[in-house]
Amino acid sequence: MNTQQAIAHRILELCRERQLTPNALSNIAAVPQATIKSILNGESQNPGVVTIKKLCDGFGITLGEFFGTAEFDRLEQEIK
C-alpha cells in the first residue's frame, strides 16, 4: 500500500465509522465532491495538507488522529 492508498483507505474507514457518505463528508468539510472522489479513486497523487485538514475538521479529529494509525506507520519510505 502506498501513501495515496492509505489516505483513501483512512477516509473510507472514518466515513464508515461515522456513517457518512463521501458526499455528506464533502458538505460537512467544505471540500468539493470532485476532490474527495479523486482522492478515493487514486486520481489525486498528492492530496494537500489543507484538504486533509479540512476533512479532519469534518470528521472532528486532528491530523495526528488521522495519521496516527498502524497503517501509516507501516508505510515504506517513498524516497530512497
FIZADO-927973 format. One record per residue: residue in one letter; residue number from 1; z, y, x of N, C-alpha, C in turn. Coordinates in steps of 0.1 Angstrom, whole numbers, plus 2048, in hexadecimal, padded with zeros to 3 digits. Atoms other than C-alpha are relative to their C-alpha. Layout:
% residues N
{r A; NUM; {Z; Y; X}; {Z; Y; X}; {Z; Y; X}}
...
***
This chain:
% residues 80
{r M; 1; {800; 7F4; 808}; {800; 800; 800}; {800; 80C; 809}}
{r N; 2; {800; 7F4; 7F8}; {7F7; 822; 80D}; {808; 80B; 7F9}}
{r T; 3; {7F8; 7F5; 805}; {808; 844; 806}; {7FB; 804; 7F2}}
{r Q; 4; {805; 7FC; 80D}; {7F1; 84D; 7E9}; {803; 7F6; 7F5}}
{r Q; 5; {7FD; 80A; 80A}; {7F6; 82C; 7D8}; {80F; 800; 7FD}}
{r A; 6; {7F1; 7FF; 802}; {81C; 82F; 7DD}; {804; 80B; 7F6}}
{r I; 7; {7FD; 7F5; 808}; {81C; 851; 7CD}; {7FC; 7FD; 7F1}}
{r A; 8; {805; 803; 80E}; {807; 845; 7AF}; {809; 7F6; 7FA}}
{r H; 9; {7F7; 80B; 805}; {81E; 826; 7AB}; {80D; 807; 7FC}}
{r R; 10; {7F3; 7FA; 803}; {83D; 83C; 7AC}; {7FF; 809; 7F3}}
{r I; 11; {802; 7F8; 80C}; {82F; 854; 791}; {800; 7F7; 7F4}}
{r L; 12; {801; 809; 80C}; {826; 837; 77A}; {80E; 7FA; 7FD}}
{r E; 13; {7F2; 806; 801}; {849; 827; 781}; {809; 80A; 7F8}}
{r L; 14; {7F8; 7F6; 806}; {85A; 848; 777}; {7FC; 803; 7F2}}
{r C; 15; {805; 7FE; 80E}; {844; 84C; 758}; {805; 7F5; 7F8}}
{r R; 16; {7FB; 80B; 808}; {84E; 829; 74D}; {80F; 801; 7FD}}
{r E; 17; {7F1; 7FF; 802}; {873; 82F; 753}; {803; 80A; 7F5}}
{r R; 18; {7FD; 7F5; 809}; {872; 84F; 73F}; {7F7; 7FF; 7F3}}
{r Q; 19; {809; 802; 80B}; {859; 842; 725}; {7F7; 80C; 7FD}}
{r L; 20; {80A; 7F5; 800}; {840; 85D; 72D}; {7F2; 7FB; 803}}
{r T; 21; {80E; 802; 7FC}; {81A; 85B; 72D}; {7FD; 80A; 80B}}
{r P; 22; {805; 7F6; 7F7}; {808; 86C; 749}; {7FC; 80D; 7F9}}
{r N; 23; {803; 7F4; 807}; {7FC; 885; 72F}; {80C; 808; 7FC}}
{r A; 24; {7F4; 7F9; 803}; {81F; 88D; 724}; {806; 806; 80D}}
{r L; 25; {7FC; 7FB; 7F4}; {829; 891; 748}; {7F9; 80D; 804}}
{r S; 26; {808; 7F4; 7FD}; {80D; 8A9; 74D}; {805; 80C; 7F8}}
{r N; 27; {7FA; 7F5; 808}; {81B; 8BF; 731}; {80D; 804; 804}}
{r I; 28; {7F2; 7FD; 7FB}; {83F; 8BD; 73D}; {800; 807; 80D}}
{r A; 29; {800; 7FB; 7F2}; {836; 8C4; 761}; {7F7; 80B; 803}}
{r A; 30; {80A; 7F6; 7FE}; {81B; 8DD; 75C}; {7F6; 7FD; 80B}}
{r V; 31; {80A; 805; 7F6}; {803; 8C9; 771}; {7F4; 7FB; 7F8}}
{r P; 32; {80C; 804; 808}; {7DF; 8C5; 764}; {7FF; 7F1; 7FF}}
{r Q; 33; {803; 80E; 802}; {7D7; 8A3; 755}; {7F7; 7FA; 80B}}
{r A; 34; {80A; 805; 7F6}; {7B9; 8A0; 76D}; {806; 7FE; 80D}}
{r T; 35; {7F9; 802; 7F3}; {7D0; 8A4; 78B}; {808; 7F3; 800}}
{r I; 36; {7F9; 80D; 801}; {7E7; 888; 77F}; {7F7; 7F4; 800}}
{r K; 37; {809; 80B; 801}; {7CA; 872; 777}; {7FA; 7FE; 80E}}
{r S; 38; {806; 803; 7F3}; {7BA; 877; 799}; {80A; 7FA; 80A}}
{r I; 39; {7F6; 807; 7F8}; {7DB; 86E; 7AA}; {802; 7F2; 7FC}}
{r L; 40; {7FE; 80E; 804}; {7E0; 84F; 795}; {7F4; 7F7; 802}}
{r N; 41; {80C; 808; 7FD}; {7BC; 844; 79A}; {7FC; 7FF; 80E}}
{r G; 42; {803; 800; 7F2}; {7BD; 849; 7BF}; {7F5; 809; 805}}
{r E; 43; {80A; 7F7; 7FC}; {7A4; 864; 7BF}; {805; 80C; 808}}
{r S; 44; {7FA; 7F5; 7F9}; {7BC; 87E; 7CD}; {805; 7FA; 80D}}
{r Q; 45; {7FC; 806; 7F3}; {7BF; 875; 7F2}; {80D; 807; 805}}
{r N; 46; {7F4; 7FA; 7FB}; {7DB; 88E; 7F8}; {806; 809; 7F6}}
{r P; 47; {7FA; 7F8; 80A}; {7EF; 89A; 7DA}; {80A; 80A; 807}}
{r G; 48; {7F8; 7F6; 7FA}; {800; 8BA; 7E4}; {80F; 7FF; 7FD}}
{r V; 49; {7F1; 800; 802}; {826; 8BE; 7E8}; {803; 808; 7F4}}
{r V; 50; {7FD; 7F8; 80C}; {826; 8DA; 7CE}; {7FD; 7F8; 7F3}}
{r T; 51; {803; 809; 80C}; {815; 8C2; 7B5}; {80B; 7F6; 7FE}}
{r I; 52; {7F6; 80B; 801}; {82E; 8A6; 7BD}; {80D; 807; 7FC}}
{r K; 53; {7F3; 7FA; 804}; {84B; 8BF; 7BA}; {800; 804; 7F1}}
{r K; 54; {801; 7FD; 80F}; {83E; 8CA; 797}; {802; 7F3; 7F8}}
{r L; 55; {7FF; 80D; 807}; {83C; 8A5; 78D}; {80F; 7FC; 800}}
{r C; 56; {7F2; 803; 7FF}; {860; 8A0; 79A}; {808; 809; 7F6}}
{r D; 57; {7F9; 7F7; 809}; {86B; 8BE; 786}; {7FF; 7FB; 7F1}}
{r G; 58; {803; 806; 80D}; {85B; 8AE; 767}; {808; 7F4; 7FE}}
{r F; 59; {7F8; 80C; 801}; {86D; 88E; 76E}; {80F; 803; 800}}
{r G; 60; {7F2; 7FD; 7FF}; {88E; 8A0; 774}; {806; 7FA; 80D}}
{r I; 61; {7FB; 806; 7F3}; {891; 893; 798}; {7FD; 809; 80B}}
{r T; 62; {803; 7F9; 7F4}; {891; 8A1; 7BB}; {7F4; 7F9; 808}}
{r L; 63; {80A; 806; 7F7}; {876; 89B; 7D5}; {806; 7F4; 807}}
{r G; 64; {7F9; 80B; 7F9}; {88F; 886; 7E7}; {802; 7F4; 7F8}}
{r E; 65; {7FF; 80B; 809}; {894; 870; 7C9}; {7F2; 7FA; 7FE}}
{r F; 66; {80D; 806; 802}; {86F; 86C; 7C5}; {7FC; 7F8; 80C}}
{r F; 67; {804; 807; 7F4}; {869; 862; 7E9}; {80B; 7F6; 805}}
{r G; 68; {7F5; 808; 7FB}; {88B; 850; 7EE}; {800; 7F2; 7FB}}
{r T; 69; {801; 80E; 804}; {87F; 82D; 7E6}; {7FC; 7F7; 80C}}
{r A; 70; {804; 80A; 7F5}; {87A; 80E; 7FB}; {7F1; 800; 802}}
{r E; 71; {80F; 800; 7FF}; {855; 810; 7F3}; {7FB; 80A; 80A}}
{r F; 72; {804; 7F6; 7F7}; {852; 830; 806}; {805; 7FE; 80E}}
{r D; 73; {7FA; 804; 7F3}; {869; 824; 822}; {7F7; 7F6; 807}}
{r R; 74; {808; 80B; 7FA}; {852; 806; 828}; {7F2; 805; 804}}
{r L; 75; {80D; 7FC; 7FC}; {832; 81B; 82C}; {7FE; 801; 80F}}
{r E; 76; {803; 800; 7F1}; {822; 817; 84E}; {7FB; 80E; 803}}
{r Q; 77; {805; 7F3; 7FB}; {81A; 836; 863}; {7F1; 800; 7FD}}
{r E; 78; {80E; 7FF; 803}; {7F8; 842; 858}; {7F8; 806; 80C}}
{r I; 79; {807; 7FB; 7F3}; {7F1; 853; 87A}; {807; 7F8; 80B}}
{r K; 80; {7FB; 808; 7F5}; {7F4; 83D; 898}; {7FA; 804; 80D}}
***
